[in-house]
Amino acid sequence: VQLVESGGGLVQPGGSLRLPCAAFGSIFSINPMGWDRQAPGKERELVAAIISGGTTNYADSVKGRFIITRDNAKNIVYLQMNSLKPEDTAVYYCNIRARTVYSYWQDYWGQGTQVTVSS
């Protein structure tokens, strides 16, 4: 399984970014799909997660600002980040739990994409 992330970059406070992550491989099922982040000097934390039925879970720090969605047919998860703050600066990692043709449920992570919020 390979996860391909994109969409990171530099944005001003109050701005928006959209992070897509596509999963490739001999995937039978994915549940859940989500995003973590790790800021310098801090532990990795869950940002948002979504299950196939559409139920979502968000960190308190991003509720009302971030929206996670998924395209089940294409195995893509999106993180729409609005009203960005400097404290959102971090490396964002896509993560999934997937069952493949060759293995039972396992966790997978992307390589990470840098998001920097600064004026």
C-alpha positions as CSV (number, residue, x, y, z in Angstrom):
1,V,0.0,0.0,0.0
2,Q,1.3,3.4,-0.9
3,L,-0.1,6.7,0.3
4,V,0.6,9.8,-1.8
5,E,0.0,13.2,-0.1
6,S,0.0,16.7,-1.6
7,G,-1.2,20.2,-1.0
8,G,1.1,21.4,1.7
9,G,2.8,24.7,1.6
10,L,3.1,28.2,3.1
11,V,-0.1,30.1,3.9
12,Q,-0.9,33.3,5.8
13,P,-2.8,33.2,9.0
14,G,-6.5,33.0,8.2
15,G,-5.9,31.3,4.9
16,S,-6.9,27.9,3.6
17,L,-5.3,24.7,2.3
18,R,-6.6,21.4,1.0
19,L,-4.6,18.2,1.6
20,P,-5.5,15.2,-0.6
21,C,-4.1,11.8,0.1
22,A,-4.6,8.9,-2.3
23,A,-4.1,5.2,-1.4
24,F,-2.7,2.8,-4.0
25,G,-2.3,-0.9,-3.9
26,S,-4.2,-4.1,-3.8
27,I,-6.7,-2.7,-1.3
28,F,-9.8,-4.6,-0.3
29,S,-11.1,-2.2,2.3
30,I,-10.0,1.0,4.2
31,N,-11.3,2.0,7.6
32,P,-10.7,4.6,8.9
33,M,-8.8,7.2,6.9
34,G,-7.3,10.2,8.7
35,W,-4.6,12.8,9.2
36,D,-2.1,13.2,12.0
37,R,0.3,16.1,12.5
38,Q,3.6,16.7,14.3
39,A,4.9,20.1,15.1
40,P,8.6,20.7,16.0
41,G,9.3,19.6,19.5
42,K,5.8,18.1,20.0
43,E,4.3,14.7,19.9
44,R,2.3,13.5,16.9
45,E,-1.4,14.1,17.4
46,L,-4.6,13.1,15.6
47,V,-6.1,15.9,13.6
48,A,-9.1,14.2,12.0
49,A,-10.4,10.8,11.0
50,I,-13.4,9.5,9.0
51,I,-14.9,6.1,8.6
52,S,-16.6,4.7,5.5
53,G,-20.1,5.6,6.7
54,G,-19.1,9.3,7.0
55,T,-18.7,9.6,10.8
56,T,-15.9,12.0,11.6
57,N,-13.7,12.7,14.6
58,Y,-11.7,15.9,15.1
59,A,-9.1,17.2,17.5
60,D,-10.6,19.9,19.7
61,S,-8.1,22.4,18.3
62,V,-9.4,22.1,14.8
63,K,-13.1,21.7,15.3
64,G,-15.1,24.2,13.3
65,R,-12.1,25.0,11.1
66,F,-11.0,21.7,9.4
67,I,-13.2,19.3,7.4
68,I,-12.3,15.8,6.5
69,T,-14.0,13.9,3.6
70,R,-13.3,10.8,1.7
71,D,-14.0,9.4,-1.8
72,N,-14.5,5.7,-1.2
73,A,-14.5,4.8,-4.9
74,K,-11.1,6.4,-5.4
75,N,-9.5,5.7,-2.0
76,I,-8.8,9.4,-1.4
77,V,-9.1,11.3,1.8
78,Y,-9.2,15.1,1.9
79,L,-8.4,17.5,4.7
80,Q,-9.8,21.0,4.1
81,M,-8.1,23.4,6.5
82,N,-9.7,26.9,6.9
83,S,-8.9,29.8,9.2
84,L,-5.4,28.5,9.6
85,K,-3.4,29.6,12.6
86,P,0.4,29.7,13.2
87,E,-0.1,26.9,15.7
88,D,-1.3,24.7,12.8
89,T,2.2,24.6,11.5
90,A,3.4,21.0,11.3
91,V,4.1,18.1,9.1
92,Y,0.8,16.4,8.3
93,Y,0.7,12.7,7.8
94,C,-2.1,10.8,6.1
95,N,-2.9,7.5,7.8
96,I,-5.2,4.6,7.0
97,R,-6.1,1.1,8.3
98,A,-6.5,-1.1,5.4
99,R,-7.1,-4.7,4.5
100,T,-5.4,-5.8,1.3
101,V,-5.7,-8.8,-1.0
102,Y,-2.5,-10.1,0.7
103,S,-2.8,-9.0,4.3
104,Y,-5.3,-8.5,7.1
105,W,-5.9,-5.1,8.7
106,Q,-2.7,-3.0,9.0
107,D,-1.9,0.7,9.6
108,Y,-0.2,2.7,6.9
109,W,1.2,6.2,6.9
110,G,2.2,8.7,4.1
111,Q,5.6,10.4,3.9
112,G,4.2,13.7,5.3
113,T,3.6,17.1,3.9
114,Q,4.7,20.4,5.5
115,V,2.2,23.0,6.3
116,T,3.5,26.4,7.4
117,V,1.2,29.2,8.6
118,S,3.1,32.4,8.8
119,S,2.8,36.0,7.7
